[in-house]
Amino acid sequence: MGNYKPSANQEDIIAQIEANRSKSQEIMKRLKKSAGLYLILLLPVLYFGIWHYWPMYGVQIAFKDFLPGLGIWGSPWVGFEHFERFFNAYYFERLIRNTLAISFYGLVVGVPLPIILALMLNEMRSKKLRNVVQTISYAPHFISVVVIVGMLLFFISPTSGVVNGVIEMFGGQSVDFLADPDNFWHLFTWSGIWQSIGWSSLIYTAAMAGVPPEQYEAAYIDGAGKFRRIWHITLPGIRPTIVILAILAVGGVMSVGFEKVLLMQIGSNLETSEVISTYMYKSGILNAQYSFSAAVGLFNNIINFILLIVVNQIARKVGETSLW
């Protein structure tokens, strides 16, 4: 027994076991060393797991005729019946048109304006003035949507609104801006821009702070003016930030928040104000059509997911900047 020597195969197995053991010990050592960080990370992981991933179990009701008494598993399977009903509905085109129009309107206006504001703030020489302007611009971000709509109605009300008061002062007639369907997209988008432009510009301002000052000094010595320095140094320096935020914005193009739309909706502007999110709310919560509403929501999220992947791929091929 004392002269026994393991074969080459056995030696390889033993070496592999030892390697795995040392690797496990190394992993455990790293875990213990970073235990505090993993503990902090545990809370957001639990949050997303409980509130975002676990509810995905209920997505199957989009393919069933869900009855609360029977539960999710007991409800009868109907396949794509709810999707077909939605696609064939007379209001389908209107919902898609309104959702895309409001979203793309917000993108066209909402992506460049925060960049322009950040560039203006970055060029201010007075630090005190810059801080005051920045504070005033991002303060509306902390106002609730309900208050924002209330302020909007205060200004445009046909009976007591400030805007109509000015119009009547100059001999004009009062205008019910919200009742006109043609005004809804403009009111929704520009009030949203006013609320979010300052907060969005903070990200670009932070990105500009990372541009090396030596580049500006070299450009100044070479005789480049202010606008040339912005075009050739500042904008290329924050291009990755612009691309990432644009990709995220396009990825949520079908997700027009229903709270503000619902608060601004009245019977006379439904033609341009009814979007997928408000229709889901009305059909699912108010009319108790749970399966149908789930099917509409699933369709909405799939479109968002596809758009996110497509835009990310395009951005990676064109500018080599992407989410993944």
C-alpha positions, 0 to 999 in steps of 0.5 A: 500500500505504501508504494501505491501511486495514483495514475495520471487520470487520478492526478488530474482529478486531484489537481482539478479538485484542489484548483476548485477548492482554492478558487472557492476559498478565494471567492469566499474571501472576496465576499467576506471582504466586500460583505458591506457592499453586498448588503447595501446591494441586497435592498435594491435587488430585493426591491426589483425582484419583488416589485418588478420580476415577481409580478411578471408571473401574472403576465400570463393572464394576457393569454387567458380569460381571467376570472378572480374567482378561478385565479390565474391557473384556473382561468381558461386559456384563450391564446391571442384573442385579446391581442386580436381584439385590440388590433382590430378595434376602431380606436387602435390607430388613434391610440398608436397615433396619439402615443407616438405623436406625444412621445416623439414630440417630447423627444424632438423638444426634450432631448436638445433643450436640456443640452442647450440649457447646460451649454448656456450654464457652462458658459456663464462666468458668474458662479453665483448667477449660474447657481441661482439659474440652475436652482430655479430651473430644476426646482419644478422637477420636485413639484407633483404632477397634480400641482403642475396640471393645477398650475397649467389650468390656473394659467389657461382657464377660459374663465379665470385664467391669466392668459385669457385675462391678458387676451381680454385686456387687449380686446380679444375673446376668451379661448378654451385652450384645453377643450381644443384637441389641437392644443393638447399635444402642445400643452402636455409637451411644453408643460413637461419640458418646463418641469424637467428641463432643469433637472435633465440639464444637470446630467449634461452639466456634470458631463461637461465638468469631465471635459479636460480644460487643457483642450479649451486652452489649446483651442483658445490659443489656436484662435477658436471662438466660443461657438467653435470650442462648444462645437469641437470640444464640449459637444464631442466630450458629452456625446456618450452621455447624449447617446445613452440618454437618447437611447433610454428616451427612445426605449420608453417612447410608448410609455406616456405617463397616464397620470398627467394625461388623465388629469388633462383629459376632458370629453372634448379633447379625447381625440388627441389625448387618449393614449395606450396607458390611459386606455389600459387604466380605463379598461383594466381598472374601471371596466374590470377587463383584466386580461384585455388590459394585460394584453394591451400592456404586454404589447406596449412593453414588447414594442418598447423593448424592441425599440430599445434593442434596435436603437442601441444596435444602431448607436453602437454601429454608428458611434460605438456608444451604447448601453451594452 
